[in-house]
Amino acid sequence: MKSFMYVRAHSVDEATAAHAGRSSSRYLGGGTNLVDLMKLGVERPRTLIDVSALPLDSVEELRDGSLRVGATVRNSDLAAHPLVRERYPVLSQALLSGASGQLRNMATTGGNLLQRTRCPYFQDVGKPCNKREPGTGCGARDGVHRDHAVLGQSRQCIATHPSDMAVALAALDAQVELYGAGGRRTVPAAEFHRLPGERPDVDTEIAHGELITGVLLPPTAVGLPSAYRKARDRASYAFALASVAVVLSVEESVVRDVRIAFGGLAHRPWRALRAEQELLGGAASDEAFRRAVDAELAEAEPLRDNGFKVPLARNLACDVLGRLAASPTGT
């Protein structure tokens, strides 16, 4: 039994002060990932700071038409929220495709963003993993890597980020709200998670002591046709082999707005900026969709056992783009 200190925070300032003042501390929300990692010995915090009682559990409509989602809003509540389902269907679909109903009832918005990879080498303290213990090597590269990254990986790490929600947020141009000793700031959701580079142990752009207080969903995506598709080994409670979130607006067969993000392919949600650039202002045709997606995936570097992810992601993206373009309601 590993002992640790438990702090129940009653305000954001109390939580961030407690975190910043300790070198080995973690925020505890729903605990659906952190507690598992503690049981495995992967996470060994000296202090747990419980933020579940903070007043961050609401979805608020702002004057400019955007939605502010509090960090402790449960995934199941966010997926079922009427304004989310109406304005951002891609987000609701992504949330409902993740985990199980029981876990969604516990998992929080902030915790979902901070969940860590499910790479088996990361989760097994007896195996080499640069993410868990820098300098020990990447066991997955020459080992079992069917589920691992084909985009943006490095010699140090080929793990993928497991969140479905984060992929939808990247496609929506959402912003992650942070609060710490330096005050409040926002980070684009598409840039919140890092590529591994030489420091795969650093997952996100969050600084020590900072707390995710919420997520901003912009008004620019309100009402635009959007959808999320996920391919996995079984129909429930499985992480993505590949997934795609698409926001698409077509007028008179011309692409007026498009945002695409892939999941299951990289260390973070992969915003397909090259594909978007090729599609914007062009014809909304199956041929154009395939050409743009192929251009995006051309930089993929699959390993021995995960090359199937490239055509899988291509087919998912082209199918979603085609369905959204063909449907006046985008469903």
PyMOL commands that set and color helices and strands:
alter all, ss='L'
color gray80, all
select helices_A, chain A and resi 12-20+34-40+75-80+82-87+89-96+101-106+109-114+120-123+139-142+165-171+189-192+219-221+273-279+286-297+309-326
alter helices_A, ss='H'
color red, helices_A
select strands_A, chain A and resi 5-8+25-28+47-50+59-61+67-70+175-180+183-188+211-217+226-231+242-251+254-263+270-271
alter strands_A, ss='S'
color yellow, strands_A
deselect
rebuild
show_as cartoon
